[in-house]
Amino acid sequence: MTLTIERTTVDFDPEMTREYYKSHTVCNCCDDKNYQEFAKGKFPELDSFLSQFGVDISRPDETGSVYLEKNCMIQYVFVAYTVVGRIITENQNDIILNASDRPIKVSINNEYYPNEQKGDYFSIVVTGIELPWLLGGEYPDKPKNHCFND
């Protein structure tokens, strides 16, 4: 399937991408578990955007995150997804999607190299995501007597 978004044209296979997401390993760290559990309901516009490519929002290949203790939030510096396919023409501008509380940026590129993908692929990298710590209890490895969600 060929699609042009913001002057970036990609050729991809959504069914092969769905198969990839059924079989790839997800990270088991606490920040990724929090994202996997709560991103789908929190970011419906991003979920819809990713779904057209066959991507499961709750199964990113990789995230980079920082816990923001002052407001008990996890800032996901980036969230990277893999799509089976290739970029035909690339525009360097980010795509801006509206989230429930702030805009998030989406970039389609070849700059991220997932661990388990073979063959032709490209990445969808999302920035600007924050989620509260929602898994219950205190955030692991943080000082006592701070934010607490049950």
Phi and psi in radians as a Rosetta constraint file:
Dihedral C 1 N 2 CA 2 C 2 CIRCULARHARMONIC -1.940 0.35
Dihedral N 2 CA 2 C 2 N 3 CIRCULARHARMONIC 2.404 0.35
Dihedral C 2 N 3 CA 3 C 3 CIRCULARHARMONIC -2.507 0.35
Dihedral N 3 CA 3 C 3 N 4 CIRCULARHARMONIC 2.437 0.35
Dihedral C 3 N 4 CA 4 C 4 CIRCULARHARMONIC -2.016 0.35
Dihedral N 4 CA 4 C 4 N 5 CIRCULARHARMONIC 2.184 0.35
Dihedral C 4 N 5 CA 5 C 5 CIRCULARHARMONIC -2.276 0.35
Dihedral N 5 CA 5 C 5 N 6 CIRCULARHARMONIC 2.094 0.35
Dihedral C 5 N 6 CA 6 C 6 CIRCULARHARMONIC 0.889 0.35
Dihedral N 6 CA 6 C 6 N 7 CIRCULARHARMONIC 0.810 0.35
Dihedral C 6 N 7 CA 7 C 7 CIRCULARHARMONIC 1.203 0.35
Dihedral N 7 CA 7 C 7 N 8 CIRCULARHARMONIC 0.126 0.35
Dihedral C 7 N 8 CA 8 C 8 CIRCULARHARMONIC -1.767 0.35
Dihedral N 8 CA 8 C 8 N 9 CIRCULARHARMONIC 2.163 0.35
Dihedral C 8 N 9 CA 9 C 9 CIRCULARHARMONIC -1.919 0.35
Dihedral N 9 CA 9 C 9 N 10 CIRCULARHARMONIC 2.276 0.35
Dihedral C 9 N 10 CA 10 C 10 CIRCULARHARMONIC -2.237 0.35
Dihedral N 10 CA 10 C 10 N 11 CIRCULARHARMONIC 2.621 0.35
Dihedral C 10 N 11 CA 11 C 11 CIRCULARHARMONIC -2.066 0.35
Dihedral N 11 CA 11 C 11 N 12 CIRCULARHARMONIC 2.123 0.35
Dihedral C 11 N 12 CA 12 C 12 CIRCULARHARMONIC -2.548 0.35
Dihedral N 12 CA 12 C 12 N 13 CIRCULARHARMONIC 2.886 0.35
Dihedral C 12 N 13 CA 13 C 13 CIRCULARHARMONIC -2.096 0.35
Dihedral N 13 CA 13 C 13 N 14 CIRCULARHARMONIC 1.758 0.35
Dihedral C 13 N 14 CA 14 C 14 CIRCULARHARMONIC -1.101 0.35
Dihedral N 14 CA 14 C 14 N 15 CIRCULARHARMONIC -0.597 0.35
Dihedral C 14 N 15 CA 15 C 15 CIRCULARHARMONIC -1.198 0.35
Dihedral N 15 CA 15 C 15 N 16 CIRCULARHARMONIC -0.743 0.35
Dihedral C 15 N 16 CA 16 C 16 CIRCULARHARMONIC -1.130 0.35
Dihedral N 16 CA 16 C 16 N 17 CIRCULARHARMONIC -0.622 0.35
Dihedral C 16 N 17 CA 17 C 17 CIRCULARHARMONIC -1.139 0.35
Dihedral N 17 CA 17 C 17 N 18 CIRCULARHARMONIC -0.757 0.35
Dihedral C 17 N 18 CA 18 C 18 CIRCULARHARMONIC -1.043 0.35
Dihedral N 18 CA 18 C 18 N 19 CIRCULARHARMONIC -0.713 0.35
Dihedral C 18 N 19 CA 19 C 19 CIRCULARHARMONIC -1.093 0.35
Dihedral N 19 CA 19 C 19 N 20 CIRCULARHARMONIC -0.727 0.35
Dihedral C 19 N 20 CA 20 C 20 CIRCULARHARMONIC -1.000 0.35
Dihedral N 20 CA 20 C 20 N 21 CIRCULARHARMONIC -0.805 0.35
Dihedral C 20 N 21 CA 21 C 21 CIRCULARHARMONIC -1.228 0.35
Dihedral N 21 CA 21 C 21 N 22 CIRCULARHARMONIC -0.388 0.35
Dihedral C 21 N 22 CA 22 C 22 CIRCULARHARMONIC -1.271 0.35
Dihedral N 22 CA 22 C 22 N 23 CIRCULARHARMONIC -0.466 0.35
Dihedral C 22 N 23 CA 23 C 23 CIRCULARHARMONIC -1.935 0.35
Dihedral N 23 CA 23 C 23 N 24 CIRCULARHARMONIC -0.296 0.35
Dihedral C 23 N 24 CA 24 C 24 CIRCULARHARMONIC -1.346 0.35
Dihedral N 24 CA 24 C 24 N 25 CIRCULARHARMONIC 2.712 0.35
Dihedral C 24 N 25 CA 25 C 25 CIRCULARHARMONIC -1.432 0.35
Dihedral N 25 CA 25 C 25 N 26 CIRCULARHARMONIC 2.379 0.35
Dihedral C 25 N 26 CA 26 C 26 CIRCULARHARMONIC -1.784 0.35
Dihedral N 26 CA 26 C 26 N 27 CIRCULARHARMONIC 2.674 0.35
Dihedral C 26 N 27 CA 27 C 27 CIRCULARHARMONIC -1.183 0.35
Dihedral N 27 CA 27 C 27 N 28 CIRCULARHARMONIC 2.558 0.35
Dihedral C 27 N 28 CA 28 C 28 CIRCULARHARMONIC -1.853 0.35
Dihedral N 28 CA 28 C 28 N 29 CIRCULARHARMONIC 0.147 0.35
Dihedral C 28 N 29 CA 29 C 29 CIRCULARHARMONIC -1.272 0.35
Dihedral N 29 CA 29 C 29 N 30 CIRCULARHARMONIC 2.818 0.35
Dihedral C 29 N 30 CA 30 C 30 CIRCULARHARMONIC -1.115 0.35
Dihedral N 30 CA 30 C 30 N 31 CIRCULARHARMONIC -0.685 0.35
Dihedral C 30 N 31 CA 31 C 31 CIRCULARHARMONIC -1.132 0.35
Dihedral N 31 CA 31 C 31 N 32 CIRCULARHARMONIC -0.734 0.35
Dihedral C 31 N 32 CA 32 C 32 CIRCULARHARMONIC -1.181 0.35
Dihedral N 32 CA 32 C 32 N 33 CIRCULARHARMONIC -0.698 0.35
Dihedral C 32 N 33 CA 33 C 33 CIRCULARHARMONIC -1.045 0.35
Dihedral N 33 CA 33 C 33 N 34 CIRCULARHARMONIC -0.730 0.35
Dihedral C 33 N 34 CA 34 C 34 CIRCULARHARMONIC -1.054 0.35
Dihedral N 34 CA 34 C 34 N 35 CIRCULARHARMONIC -0.784 0.35
Dihedral C 34 N 35 CA 35 C 35 CIRCULARHARMONIC -1.116 0.35
Dihedral N 35 CA 35 C 35 N 36 CIRCULARHARMONIC -0.842 0.35
Dihedral C 35 N 36 CA 36 C 36 CIRCULARHARMONIC -1.012 0.35
Dihedral N 36 CA 36 C 36 N 37 CIRCULARHARMONIC -0.639 0.35
Dihedral C 36 N 37 CA 37 C 37 CIRCULARHARMONIC -1.361 0.35
Dihedral N 37 CA 37 C 37 N 38 CIRCULARHARMONIC -0.612 0.35
Dihedral C 37 N 38 CA 38 C 38 CIRCULARHARMONIC -2.081 0.35
Dihedral N 38 CA 38 C 38 N 39 CIRCULARHARMONIC -0.164 0.35
Dihedral C 38 N 39 CA 39 C 39 CIRCULARHARMONIC -1.170 0.35
Dihedral N 39 CA 39 C 39 N 40 CIRCULARHARMONIC -0.668 0.35
Dihedral C 39 N 40 CA 40 C 40 CIRCULARHARMONIC -1.003 0.35
Dihedral N 40 CA 40 C 40 N 41 CIRCULARHARMONIC -0.825 0.35
Dihedral C 40 N 41 CA 41 C 41 CIRCULARHARMONIC -1.329 0.35
Dihedral N 41 CA 41 C 41 N 42 CIRCULARHARMONIC -0.427 0.35
Dihedral C 41 N 42 CA 42 C 42 CIRCULARHARMONIC -1.456 0.35
Dihedral N 42 CA 42 C 42 N 43 CIRCULARHARMONIC -0.509 0.35
Dihedral C 42 N 43 CA 43 C 43 CIRCULARHARMONIC -2.217 0.35
Dihedral N 43 CA 43 C 43 N 44 CIRCULARHARMONIC 1.191 0.35
Dihedral C 43 N 44 CA 44 C 44 CIRCULARHARMONIC -1.091 0.35
Dihedral N 44 CA 44 C 44 N 45 CIRCULARHARMONIC -0.594 0.35
Dihedral C 44 N 45 CA 45 C 45 CIRCULARHARMONIC -1.181 0.35
Dihedral N 45 CA 45 C 45 N 46 CIRCULARHARMONIC -0.714 0.35
Dihedral C 45 N 46 CA 46 C 46 CIRCULARHARMONIC -1.153 0.35
Dihedral N 46 CA 46 C 46 N 47 CIRCULARHARMONIC -0.738 0.35
Dihedral C 46 N 47 CA 47 C 47 CIRCULARHARMONIC -1.011 0.35
Dihedral N 47 CA 47 C 47 N 48 CIRCULARHARMONIC -0.787 0.35
Dihedral C 47 N 48 CA 48 C 48 CIRCULARHARMONIC -1.110 0.35
Dihedral N 48 CA 48 C 48 N 49 CIRCULARHARMONIC -0.764 0.35
Dihedral C 48 N 49 CA 49 C 49 CIRCULARHARMONIC -1.037 0.35
Dihedral N 49 CA 49 C 49 N 50 CIRCULARHARMONIC -0.852 0.35
Dihedral C 49 N 50 CA 50 C 50 CIRCULARHARMONIC -1.170 0.35
Dihedral N 50 CA 50 C 50 N 51 CIRCULARHARMONIC -0.644 0.35
Dihedral C 50 N 51 CA 51 C 51 CIRCULARHARMONIC -1.045 0.35
Dihedral N 51 CA 51 C 51 N 52 CIRCULARHARMONIC -0.581 0.35
Dihedral C 51 N 52 CA 52 C 52 CIRCULARHARMONIC -1.095 0.35
Dihedral N 52 CA 52 C 52 N 53 CIRCULARHARMONIC -0.386 0.35
Dihedral C 52 N 53 CA 53 C 53 CIRCULARHARMONIC -1.624 0.35
Dihedral N 53 CA 53 C 53 N 54 CIRCULARHARMONIC -0.122 0.35
Dihedral C 53 N 54 CA 54 C 54 CIRCULARHARMONIC 1.576 0.35
Dihedral N 54 CA 54 C 54 N 55 CIRCULARHARMONIC 0.215 0.35
Dihedral C 54 N 55 CA 55 C 55 CIRCULARHARMONIC -1.555 0.35
Dihedral N 55 CA 55 C 55 N 56 CIRCULARHARMONIC 2.379 0.35
Dihedral C 55 N 56 CA 56 C 56 CIRCULARHARMONIC -1.631 0.35
Dihedral N 56 CA 56 C 56 N 57 CIRCULARHARMONIC 1.976 0.35
Dihedral C 56 N 57 CA 57 C 57 CIRCULARHARMONIC -0.967 0.35
Dihedral N 57 CA 57 C 57 N 58 CIRCULARHARMONIC -0.530 0.35
Dihedral C 57 N 58 CA 58 C 58 CIRCULARHARMONIC -1.517 0.35
Dihedral N 58 CA 58 C 58 N 59 CIRCULARHARMONIC 0.127 0.35
Dihedral C 58 N 59 CA 59 C 59 CIRCULARHARMONIC -2.292 0.35
Dihedral N 59 CA 59 C 59 N 60 CIRCULARHARMONIC 1.045 0.35
Dihedral C 59 N 60 CA 60 C 60 CIRCULARHARMONIC -1.150 0.35
Dihedral N 60 CA 60 C 60 N 61 CIRCULARHARMONIC 2.689 0.35
Dihedral C 60 N 61 CA 61 C 61 CIRCULARHARMONIC -1.220 0.35
Dihedral N 61 CA 61 C 61 N 62 CIRCULARHARMONIC -0.660 0.35
Dihedral C 61 N 62 CA 62 C 62 CIRCULARHARMONIC -2.776 0.35
Dihedral N 62 CA 62 C 62 N 63 CIRCULARHARMONIC 2.591 0.35
Dihedral C 62 N 63 CA 63 C 63 CIRCULARHARMONIC -2.317 0.35
Dihedral N 63 CA 63 C 63 N 64 CIRCULARHARMONIC 2.704 0.35
Dihedral C 63 N 64 CA 64 C 64 CIRCULARHARMONIC -2.118 0.35
Dihedral N 64 CA 64 C 64 N 65 CIRCULARHARMONIC 2.249 0.35
Dihedral C 64 N 65 CA 65 C 65 CIRCULARHARMONIC -2.521 0.35
Dihedral N 65 CA 65 C 65 N 66 CIRCULARHARMONIC 2.791 0.35
Dihedral C 65 N 66 CA 66 C 66 CIRCULARHARMONIC -2.401 0.35
Dihedral N 66 CA 66 C 66 N 67 CIRCULARHARMONIC 2.354 0.35
Dihedral C 66 N 67 CA 67 C 67 CIRCULARHARMONIC -1.496 0.35
Dihedral N 67 CA 67 C 67 N 68 CIRCULARHARMONIC 2.180 0.35
Dihedral C 67 N 68 CA 68 C 68 CIRCULARHARMONIC -1.731 0.35
Dihedral N 68 CA 68 C 68 N 69 CIRCULARHARMONIC 1.681 0.35
Dihedral C 68 N 69 CA 69 C 69 CIRCULARHARMONIC -1.077 0.35
Dihedral N 69 CA 69 C 69 N 70 CIRCULARHARMONIC -0.619 0.35
Dihedral C 69 N 70 CA 70 C 70 CIRCULARHARMONIC -1.058 0.35
Dihedral N 70 CA 70 C 70 N 71 CIRCULARHARMONIC -0.546 0.35
Dihedral C 70 N 71 CA 71 C 71 CIRCULARHARMONIC -2.187 0.35
Dihedral N 71 CA 71 C 71 N 72 CIRCULARHARMONIC 0.273 0.35
Dihedral C 71 N 72 CA 72 C 72 CIRCULARHARMONIC 0.986 0.35
Dihedral N 72 CA 72 C 72 N 73 CIRCULARHARMONIC 0.678 0.35
Dihedral C 72 N 73 CA 73 C 73 CIRCULARHARMONIC -1.997 0.35
Dihedral N 73 CA 73 C 73 N 74 CIRCULARHARMONIC 2.673 0.35
Dihedral C 73 N 74 CA 74 C 74 CIRCULARHARMONIC -1.841 0.35
Dihedral N 74 CA 74 C 74 N 75 CIRCULARHARMONIC 2.098 0.35
Dihedral C 74 N 75 CA 75 C 75 CIRCULARHARMONIC -1.625 0.35
Dihedral N 75 CA 75 C 75 N 76 CIRCULARHARMONIC 2.043 0.35
Dihedral C 75 N 76 CA 76 C 76 CIRCULARHARMONIC -1.567 0.35
Dihedral N 76 CA 76 C 76 N 77 CIRCULARHARMONIC 1.769 0.35
Dihedral C 76 N 77 CA 77 C 77 CIRCULARHARMONIC -1.050 0.35
Dihedral N 77 CA 77 C 77 N 78 CIRCULARHARMONIC -0.670 0.35
Dihedral C 77 N 78 CA 78 C 78 CIRCULARHARMONIC -2.672 0.35
Dihedral N 78 CA 78 C 78 N 79 CIRCULARHARMONIC 2.665 0.35
Dihedral C 78 N 79 CA 79 C 79 CIRCULARHARMONIC -2.322 0.35
Dihedral N 79 CA 79 C 79 N 80 CIRCULARHARMONIC 2.098 0.35
Dihedral C 79 N 80 CA 80 C 80 CIRCULARHARMONIC -1.946 0.35
Dihedral N 80 CA 80 C 80 N 81 CIRCULARHARMONIC 2.354 0.35
Dihedral C 80 N 81 CA 81 C 81 CIRCULARHARMONIC -2.151 0.35
Dihedral N 81 CA 81 C 81 N 82 CIRCULARHARMONIC 2.723 0.35
Dihedral C 81 N 82 CA 82 C 82 CIRCULARHARMONIC -1.946 0.35
Dihedral N 82 CA 82 C 82 N 83 CIRCULARHARMONIC 2.435 0.35
Dihedral C 82 N 83 CA 83 C 83 CIRCULARHARMONIC -2.155 0.35
Dihedral N 83 CA 83 C 83 N 84 CIRCULARHARMONIC 2.313 0.35
Dihedral C 83 N 84 CA 84 C 84 CIRCULARHARMONIC -1.331 0.35
Dihedral N 84 CA 84 C 84 N 85 CIRCULARHARMONIC 2.032 0.35
Dihedral C 84 N 85 CA 85 C 85 CIRCULARHARMONIC 2.712 0.35
Dihedral N 85 CA 85 C 85 N 86 CIRCULARHARMONIC -2.757 0.35
Dihedral C 85 N 86 CA 86 C 86 CIRCULARHARMONIC -2.616 0.35
Dihedral N 86 CA 86 C 86 N 87 CIRCULARHARMONIC 2.715 0.35
Dihedral C 86 N 87 CA 87 C 87 CIRCULARHARMONIC -1.524 0.35
Dihedral N 87 CA 87 C 87 N 88 CIRCULARHARMONIC 2.223 0.35
Dihedral C 87 N 88 CA 88 C 88 CIRCULARHARMONIC -1.567 0.35
Dihedral N 88 CA 88 C 88 N 89 CIRCULARHARMONIC -0.915 0.35
Dihedral C 88 N 89 CA 89 C 89 CIRCULARHARMONIC -2.303 0.35
Dihedral N 89 CA 89 C 89 N 90 CIRCULARHARMONIC 2.428 0.35
Dihedral C 89 N 90 CA 90 C 90 CIRCULARHARMONIC -2.060 0.35
Dihedral N 90 CA 90 C 90 N 91 CIRCULARHARMONIC 2.294 0.35
Dihedral C 90 N 91 CA 91 C 91 CIRCULARHARMONIC -1.852 0.35
Dihedral N 91 CA 91 C 91 N 92 CIRCULARHARMONIC 2.334 0.35
Dihedral C 91 N 92 CA 92 C 92 CIRCULARHARMONIC -1.398 0.35
Dihedral N 92 CA 92 C 92 N 93 CIRCULARHARMONIC -0.045 0.35
Dihedral C 92 N 93 CA 93 C 93 CIRCULARHARMONIC -1.382 0.35
Dihedral N 93 CA 93 C 93 N 94 CIRCULARHARMONIC 2.529 0.35
Dihedral C 93 N 94 CA 94 C 94 CIRCULARHARMONIC -1.373 0.35
Dihedral N 94 CA 94 C 94 N 95 CIRCULARHARMONIC 2.680 0.35
Dihedral C 94 N 95 CA 95 C 95 CIRCULARHARMONIC -1.663 0.35
Dihedral N 95 CA 95 C 95 N 96 CIRCULARHARMONIC 2.281 0.35
Dihedral C 95 N 96 CA 96 C 96 CIRCULARHARMONIC -1.805 0.35
Dihedral N 96 CA 96 C 96 N 97 CIRCULARHARMONIC 2.173 0.35
Dihedral C 96 N 97 CA 97 C 97 CIRCULARHARMONIC -1.988 0.35
Dihedral N 97 CA 97 C 97 N 98 CIRCULARHARMONIC 2.557 0.35
Dihedral C 97 N 98 CA 98 C 98 CIRCULARHARMONIC -1.524 0.35
Dihedral N 98 CA 98 C 98 N 99 CIRCULARHARMONIC 2.227 0.35
Dihedral C 98 N 99 CA 99 C 99 CIRCULARHARMONIC -1.756 0.35
Dihedral N 99 CA 99 C 99 N 100 CIRCULARHARMONIC -3.123 0.35
Dihedral C 99 N 100 CA 100 C 100 CIRCULARHARMONIC -1.138 0.35
Dihedral N 100 CA 100 C 100 N 101 CIRCULARHARMONIC -0.514 0.35
Dihedral C 100 N 101 CA 101 C 101 CIRCULARHARMONIC -2.244 0.35
Dihedral N 101 CA 101 C 101 N 102 CIRCULARHARMONIC -0.132 0.35
Dihedral C 101 N 102 CA 102 C 102 CIRCULARHARMONIC -2.949 0.35
Dihedral N 102 CA 102 C 102 N 103 CIRCULARHARMONIC 2.745 0.35
Dihedral C 102 N 103 CA 103 C 103 CIRCULARHARMONIC -1.263 0.35
Dihedral N 103 CA 103 C 103 N 104 CIRCULARHARMONIC 2.578 0.35
Dihedral C 103 N 104 CA 104 C 104 CIRCULARHARMONIC -2.131 0.35
Dihedral N 104 CA 104 C 104 N 105 CIRCULARHARMONIC 2.610 0.35
Dihedral C 104 N 105 CA 105 C 105 CIRCULARHARMONIC -1.828 0.35
Dihedral N 105 CA 105 C 105 N 106 CIRCULARHARMONIC 2.446 0.35
Dihedral C 105 N 106 CA 106 C 106 CIRCULARHARMONIC -2.167 0.35
Dihedral N 106 CA 106 C 106 N 107 CIRCULARHARMONIC 2.326 0.35
Dihedral C 106 N 107 CA 107 C 107 CIRCULARHARMONIC -2.198 0.35
Dihedral N 107 CA 107 C 107 N 108 CIRCULARHARMONIC 2.314 0.35
Dihedral C 107 N 108 CA 108 C 108 CIRCULARHARMONIC -1.812 0.35
Dihedral N 108 CA 108 C 108 N 109 CIRCULARHARMONIC 2.083 0.35
Dihedral C 108 N 109 CA 109 C 109 CIRCULARHARMONIC -2.763 0.35
Dihedral N 109 CA 109 C 109 N 110 CIRCULARHARMONIC -3.104 0.35
Dihedral C 109 N 110 CA 110 C 110 CIRCULARHARMONIC -2.002 0.35
Dihedral N 110 CA 110 C 110 N 111 CIRCULARHARMONIC 0.467 0.35
Dihedral C 110 N 111 CA 111 C 111 CIRCULARHARMONIC -1.581 0.35
Dihedral N 111 CA 111 C 111 N 112 CIRCULARHARMONIC -0.288 0.35
Dihedral C 111 N 112 CA 112 C 112 CIRCULARHARMONIC -1.823 0.35
Dihedral N 112 CA 112 C 112 N 113 CIRCULARHARMONIC 2.397 0.35
Dihedral C 112 N 113 CA 113 C 113 CIRCULARHARMONIC -2.048 0.35
Dihedral N 113 CA 113 C 113 N 114 CIRCULARHARMONIC 1.713 0.35
Dihedral C 113 N 114 CA 114 C 114 CIRCULARHARMONIC -1.177 0.35
Dihedral N 114 CA 114 C 114 N 115 CIRCULARHARMONIC 2.735 0.35
Dihedral C 114 N 115 CA 115 C 115 CIRCULARHARMONIC -1.287 0.35
Dihedral N 115 CA 115 C 115 N 116 CIRCULARHARMONIC -0.575 0.35
Dihedral C 115 N 116 CA 116 C 116 CIRCULARHARMONIC -1.938 0.35
Dihedral N 116 CA 116 C 116 N 117 CIRCULARHARMONIC -0.028 0.35
Dihedral C 116 N 117 CA 117 C 117 CIRCULARHARMONIC -1.481 0.35
Dihedral N 117 CA 117 C 117 N 118 CIRCULARHARMONIC 2.399 0.35
Dihedral C 117 N 118 CA 118 C 118 CIRCULARHARMONIC -2.089 0.35
Dihedral N 118 CA 118 C 118 N 119 CIRCULARHARMONIC 2.627 0.35
Dihedral C 118 N 119 CA 119 C 119 CIRCULARHARMONIC 1.414 0.35
Dihedral N 119 CA 119 C 119 N 120 CIRCULARHARMONIC -2.724 0.35
Dihedral C 119 N 120 CA 120 C 120 CIRCULARHARMONIC -1.331 0.35
Dihedral N 120 CA 120 C 120 N 121 CIRCULARHARMONIC 2.297 0.35
Dihedral C 120 N 121 CA 121 C 121 CIRCULARHARMONIC -2.776 0.35
Dihedral N 121 CA 121 C 121 N 122 CIRCULARHARMONIC 2.835 0.35
Dihedral C 121 N 122 CA 122 C 122 CIRCULARHARMONIC -2.434 0.35
Dihedral N 122 CA 122 C 122 N 123 CIRCULARHARMONIC 2.970 0.35
Dihedral C 122 N 123 CA 123 C 123 CIRCULARHARMONIC -1.972 0.35
Dihedral N 123 CA 123 C 123 N 124 CIRCULARHARMONIC 2.577 0.35
Dihedral C 123 N 124 CA 124 C 124 CIRCULARHARMONIC -1.991 0.35
Dihedral N 124 CA 124 C 124 N 125 CIRCULARHARMONIC 2.036 0.35
Dihedral C 124 N 125 CA 125 C 125 CIRCULARHARMONIC -1.988 0.35
Dihedral N 125 CA 125 C 125 N 126 CIRCULARHARMONIC 2.211 0.35
Dihedral C 125 N 126 CA 126 C 126 CIRCULARHARMONIC -1.940 0.35
Dihedral N 126 CA 126 C 126 N 127 CIRCULARHARMONIC 2.370 0.35
Dihedral C 126 N 127 CA 127 C 127 CIRCULARHARMONIC -2.276 0.35
Dihedral N 127 CA 127 C 127 N 128 CIRCULARHARMONIC 2.803 0.35
Dihedral C 127 N 128 CA 128 C 128 CIRCULARHARMONIC 1.616 0.35
Dihedral N 128 CA 128 C 128 N 129 CIRCULARHARMONIC 0.306 0.35
Dihedral C 128 N 129 CA 129 C 129 CIRCULARHARMONIC -1.720 0.35
Dihedral N 129 CA 129 C 129 N 130 CIRCULARHARMONIC 2.320 0.35
Dihedral C 129 N 130 CA 130 C 130 CIRCULARHARMONIC -2.279 0.35
Dihedral N 130 CA 130 C 130 N 131 CIRCULARHARMONIC 2.444 0.35
Dihedral C 130 N 131 CA 131 C 131 CIRCULARHARMONIC -2.358 0.35
Dihedral N 131 CA 131 C 131 N 132 CIRCULARHARMONIC 2.508 0.35
Dihedral C 131 N 132 CA 132 C 132 CIRCULARHARMONIC -1.224 0.35
Dihedral N 132 CA 132 C 132 N 133 CIRCULARHARMONIC 2.755 0.35
Dihedral C 132 N 133 CA 133 C 133 CIRCULARHARMONIC -1.250 0.35
Dihedral N 133 CA 133 C 133 N 134 CIRCULARHARMONIC 1.973 0.35
Dihedral C 133 N 134 CA 134 C 134 CIRCULARHARMONIC -2.088 0.35
Dihedral N 134 CA 134 C 134 N 135 CIRCULARHARMONIC 0.030 0.35
Dihedral C 134 N 135 CA 135 C 135 CIRCULARHARMONIC -1.344 0.35
Dihedral N 135 CA 135 C 135 N 136 CIRCULARHARMONIC -0.127 0.35
Dihedral C 135 N 136 CA 136 C 136 CIRCULARHARMONIC 1.721 0.35
Dihedral N 136 CA 136 C 136 N 137 CIRCULARHARMONIC 2.584 0.35
Dihedral C 136 N 137 CA 137 C 137 CIRCULARHARMONIC 1.261 0.35
Dihedral N 137 CA 137 C 137 N 138 CIRCULARHARMONIC -3.082 0.35
Dihedral C 137 N 138 CA 138 C 138 CIRCULARHARMONIC -1.361 0.35
Dihedral N 138 CA 138 C 138 N 139 CIRCULARHARMONIC 2.654 0.35
Dihedral C 138 N 139 CA 139 C 139 CIRCULARHARMONIC -1.068 0.35
Dihedral N 139 CA 139 C 139 N 140 CIRCULARHARMONIC 2.305 0.35
Dihedral C 139 N 140 CA 140 C 140 CIRCULARHARMONIC -1.009 0.35
Dihedral N 140 CA 140 C 140 N 141 CIRCULARHARMONIC 2.474 0.35
Dihedral C 140 N 141 CA 141 C 141 CIRCULARHARMONIC 1.146 0.35
Dihedral N 141 CA 141 C 141 N 142 CIRCULARHARMONIC 0.417 0.35
Dihedral C 141 N 142 CA 142 C 142 CIRCULARHARMONIC -1.935 0.35
Dihedral N 142 CA 142 C 142 N 143 CIRCULARHARMONIC 2.772 0.35
Dihedral C 142 N 143 CA 143 C 143 CIRCULARHARMONIC -1.041 0.35
Dihedral N 143 CA 143 C 143 N 144 CIRCULARHARMONIC 2.634 0.35
Dihedral C 143 N 144 CA 144 C 144 CIRCULARHARMONIC -1.213 0.35
Dihedral N 144 CA 144 C 144 N 145 CIRCULARHARMONIC 2.836 0.35
Dihedral C 144 N 145 CA 145 C 145 CIRCULARHARMONIC 1.114 0.35
Dihedral N 145 CA 145 C 145 N 146 CIRCULARHARMONIC 0.630 0.35
Dihedral C 145 N 146 CA 146 C 146 CIRCULARHARMONIC -2.066 0.35
Dihedral N 146 CA 146 C 146 N 147 CIRCULARHARMONIC -2.633 0.35
Dihedral C 146 N 147 CA 147 C 147 CIRCULARHARMONIC -0.864 0.35
Dihedral N 147 CA 147 C 147 N 148 CIRCULARHARMONIC 2.519 0.35
Dihedral C 147 N 148 CA 148 C 148 CIRCULARHARMONIC -2.595 0.35
Dihedral N 148 CA 148 C 148 N 149 CIRCULARHARMONIC 2.132 0.35
Dihedral C 148 N 149 CA 149 C 149 CIRCULARHARMONIC -2.117 0.35
Dihedral N 149 CA 149 C 149 N 150 CIRCULARHARMONIC 2.283 0.35
